[in-house]
Amino acid sequence: MDKYTVESILMLVKEKPVGELSGDILVDFMGEGAILLDSKSAVASIVSEPEISMESLGCKVAVSLDDFGLLLSGDLDPVGAYSQGRLQITGDMGLAMELSSWM
């Protein structure tokens, strides 16, 4: 399995149309960093999680770096990852489902 970093994930995410998402999503890599998908400015950026309030987010997704990399590459099914507890969602489940098809 590849070892992903926050920076390598950010490079992969920047290739995606962030502005197509209907709300902002924080992807929390469980102690290894976080990326904000800012739908309003159509930008993905590395953030410090404490600087983001849940009120400003559509949802928060907690997942390991490696599992998110596998999700982006299509090697891990988002529904399966959620069912297995490898992916936790807080907030708007509809937006999280939108993220799964966006990936």
LINCORTA-V114841 format. One record per residue. N is the residue number from 1. RES is the residue in one letter. PSI is psi in degrees with one decimal (* if undefined). Layout:
N_RES_PSI / N_RES_PSI
This chain:
1_M_139.0 / 2_D_150.4 / 3_K_112.3 / 4_Y_153.6 / 5_T_165.4 / 6_V_-39.9 / 7_E_-41.3 / 8_S_-35.5 / 9_I_-42.8 / 10_L_-41.3 / 11_M_-40.2 / 12_L_-41.1 / 13_V_-34.8 / 14_K_-17.5 / 15_E_-10.6 / 16_K_154.0 / 17_P_83.5 / 18_V_-35.0 / 19_G_-14.3 / 20_E_-14.9 / 21_L_145.9 / 22_S_0.7 / 23_G_168.6 / 24_D_140.8 / 25_I_130.8 / 26_L_123.5 / 27_V_109.5 / 28_D_119.4 / 29_F_32.6 / 30_M_63.9 / 31_G_-5.8 / 32_E_12.1 / 33_G_-179.8 / 34_A_153.0 / 35_I_134.4 / 36_L_125.6 / 37_L_99.8 / 38_D_102.0 / 39_S_-29.8 / 40_K_-44.1 / 41_S_-2.9 / 42_A_40.9 / 43_V_142.6 / 44_A_134.6 / 45_S_154.0 / 46_I_133.2 / 47_V_161.4 / 48_S_119.5 / 49_E_-41.5 / 50_P_-21.2 / 51_E_-3.9 / 52_I_125.2 / 53_S_143.8 / 54_M_-27.7 / 55_E_-28.0 / 56_S_-4.4 / 57_L_150.9 / 58_G_-41.6 / 59_C_164.0 / 60_K_132.1 / 61_V_124.0 / 62_A_123.7 / 63_V_153.2 / 64_S_157.7 / 65_L_-47.6 / 66_D_-42.1 / 67_D_-38.2 / 68_F_-39.0 / 69_G_-41.7 / 70_L_-36.5 / 71_L_-45.7 / 72_L_-35.8 / 73_S_-9.2 / 74_G_5.6 / 75_D_-4.1 / 76_L_126.8 / 77_D_127.5 / 78_P_-40.2 / 79_V_-42.5 / 80_G_-41.9 / 81_A_-40.9 / 82_Y_-44.5 / 83_S_-32.7 / 84_Q_-0.5 / 85_G_12.5 / 86_R_-6.1 / 87_L_122.9 / 88_Q_142.2 / 89_I_133.3 / 90_T_129.9 / 91_G_-144.3 / 92_D_104.9 / 93_M_-33.7 / 94_G_-40.9 / 95_L_-37.9 / 96_A_-38.9 / 97_M_-35.5 / 98_E_-41.4 / 99_L_-39.5 / 100_S_-35.5 / 101_S_-25.1 / 102_W_-32.3 / 103_M_*
